[in-house]
Amino acid sequence: MEATTPKRSQRGRPKTVCHEQQKALIASAAQKLFAENGYARTTVDKIAATCRVSKQTLYRLFPTKLALFAAAVEAHRLEFLHFSPEYDNLPLDEALEKIFKIDNFDLKKQLCTSFLRLALVESARFPELKATLRRHGGDTSRRELSQWLEKQHRRGRIRVDDAFSAATILLDMVFGSLIRKEMGEFECTSAEHRRQYVKLCISVFLHGVEVEQPLRASVEAQDEARTI
């Protein structure tokens, strides 16, 4: 009877994929700890213990605490913005609604706004946080959105002379409400309120608020007739 060669056991996923998954989990945990405790009081030891990894592993993936904060900013950004080639052929308003993830906003999850509060308050104390927040948050968001707007411009779907400025305007419209909420000036009362607010921002951005000339003339004529 011939001896059969034992089959080699199949290896798991490539190491790089596992590292990316592990990095994502650590970034998510770091975001939560930063939001709850603040940057200064969140230690690398605490993050490692929460993630159940050694400090050696943590430092291999994230060489510094600031690198962990940068990863947390990236995780925060992805909670609010998502780009996909699948959106390219949708009507512009529907595509932007998906990009801004209006159907996935849950006011019961306070992590994102808590992290935003941390970033705004503590970046004043730690200049390196402000630079990291800008580089991995606002700058990246503006660049990605401006690239999408420029692509739609080349396709003849919109006209934007300065895609980067247009992206800045739209981001300020949509996310300025979150910043004002942290300052006590604005608050969405429900997820549906937030959804409708973002839809309005998108509508104003795409179509403006000025009435087209033929319709405006008709409205003015109706108003004049009422005064006779």
SVG drawing of the C-alpha trace seen along z (x, -y; Angstrom):
<svg xmlns="http://www.w3.org/2000/svg" viewBox="-57 -97 65 99">
<polyline fill="none" stroke="black" stroke-width="0.4" points="0.0,0.0 1.5,-3.3 2.1,-5.9 0.2,-9.0 1.9,-12.4 0.1,-14.4 -1.5,-17.5 -0.1,-20.7 -2.5,-22.7 -3.7,-25.8 -2.3,-29.0 -4.5,-31.7 -4.9,-35.1 -1.8,-37.0 0.0,-38.6 -0.5,-42.1 -4.2,-41.7 -4.2,-40.6 -2.1,-43.6 -4.5,-45.9 -7.4,-44.3 -5.5,-44.6 -4.6,-48.2 -8.2,-49.0 -9.4,-47.4 -6.7,-49.3 -7.5,-52.6 -11.2,-52.1 -10.3,-51.3 -7.9,-54.3 -10.7,-56.6 -13.0,-55.5 -10.4,-55.9 -9.3,-59.3 -13.0,-60.4 -13.6,-59.1 -10.4,-60.1 -8.8,-62.8 -5.5,-62.7 -3.2,-63.4 -4.8,-60.8 -5.0,-58.0 -1.8,-56.0 -0.3,-53.5 -0.5,-51.0 -4.2,-51.5 -4.7,-51.1 -2.6,-47.9 -4.5,-46.5 -7.9,-47.3 -6.9,-45.7 -5.2,-42.7 -2.0,-43.2 1.5,-43.6 3.2,-47.0 5.7,-45.6 3.0,-44.7 1.4,-48.1 4.6,-50.0 5.3,-47.9 2.0,-49.0 2.0,-52.5 5.4,-53.8 4.1,-56.7 1.0,-57.8 0.6,-60.6 0.4,-57.9 -2.4,-56.3 -4.2,-59.6 -3.7,-60.0 -5.3,-56.5 -8.2,-57.5 -8.7,-60.6 -8.8,-58.5 -11.4,-56.1 -13.5,-59.2 -13.4,-60.5 -14.6,-57.2 -17.6,-57.3 -18.9,-60.3 -17.6,-60.0 -17.5,-57.1 -16.5,-57.3 -17.2,-54.5 -17.1,-54.2 -20.6,-52.8 -21.9,-56.3 -20.7,-57.8 -23.8,-57.1 -26.3,-58.0 -28.1,-61.3 -25.9,-63.9 -28.0,-64.4 -28.3,-60.6 -24.5,-60.2 -23.7,-62.9 -26.2,-61.5 -24.4,-58.2 -21.0,-59.9 -22.1,-61.7 -23.7,-58.4 -27.0,-60.1 -28.8,-56.8 -26.1,-55.5 -26.2,-58.4 -27.2,-57.3 -27.5,-60.0 -27.4,-57.3 -23.8,-56.7 -22.0,-59.6 -18.5,-58.4 -18.0,-60.5 -19.1,-63.7 -17.2,-63.0 -14.1,-62.5 -14.7,-65.7 -15.1,-67.5 -11.8,-66.1 -10.1,-67.1 -11.4,-70.6 -10.6,-71.2 -7.3,-69.5 -5.8,-70.6 -5.6,-74.0 -3.3,-72.5 -1.3,-70.3 -0.3,-71.9 0.8,-68.5 -2.8,-67.3 -4.1,-70.3 -1.7,-69.5 -2.6,-65.8 -6.3,-66.5 -6.0,-68.8 -3.7,-66.5 -5.7,-63.2 -9.1,-64.8 -10.0,-68.0 -7.3,-68.0 -8.0,-64.4 -11.7,-64.9 -11.4,-68.1 -9.0,-66.4 -11.2,-63.3 -14.4,-65.3 -12.7,-67.8 -11.4,-64.9 -15.0,-63.6 -16.4,-67.0 -13.6,-67.5 -14.5,-64.1 -18.1,-65.1 -17.1,-68.4 -15.0,-66.6 -18.1,-64.4 -20.2,-67.6 -22.5,-66.9 -21.6,-70.0 -19.6,-73.2 -17.0,-74.0 -14.2,-76.4 -12.4,-75.6 -13.2,-72.0 -11.2,-72.4 -13.0,-75.5 -16.4,-73.9 -15.5,-70.9 -14.6,-73.2 -17.9,-75.0 -19.9,-71.7 -18.0,-70.2 -18.5,-73.4 -22.2,-73.3 -22.7,-69.7 -20.2,-69.3 -20.3,-72.9 -23.5,-71.8 -21.5,-69.3 -19.0,-71.9 -21.8,-74.3 -23.4,-71.5 -20.3,-71.1 -20.4,-74.9 -24.1,-74.7 -25.4,-76.6 -27.1,-73.9 -28.4,-70.4 -30.2,-67.9 -33.1,-66.5 -33.2,-63.2 -31.5,-61.1 -34.2,-62.1 -33.6,-65.8 -29.9,-65.3 -30.8,-63.4 -33.1,-66.2 -30.5,-68.8 -27.8,-67.2 -30.2,-66.7 -31.0,-70.4 -27.2,-71.3 -26.8,-69.1 -29.8,-70.7 -28.6,-74.2 -25.1,-73.3 -26.3,-71.7 -29.2,-74.0 -28.9,-77.1 -31.9,-79.0 -32.4,-81.6 -35.6,-81.1 -35.1,-80.8 -36.0,-83.9 -39.2,-82.6 -40.6,-81.2 -39.6,-84.4 -41.5,-86.5 -44.5,-84.4 -44.3,-84.6 -43.9,-88.4 -46.9,-88.7 -49.0,-86.6 -47.9,-88.9 -48.8,-92.0 -52.2,-90.6 -53.0,-90.0 -52.4,-93.7 -54.8,-95.0"/>
</svg>
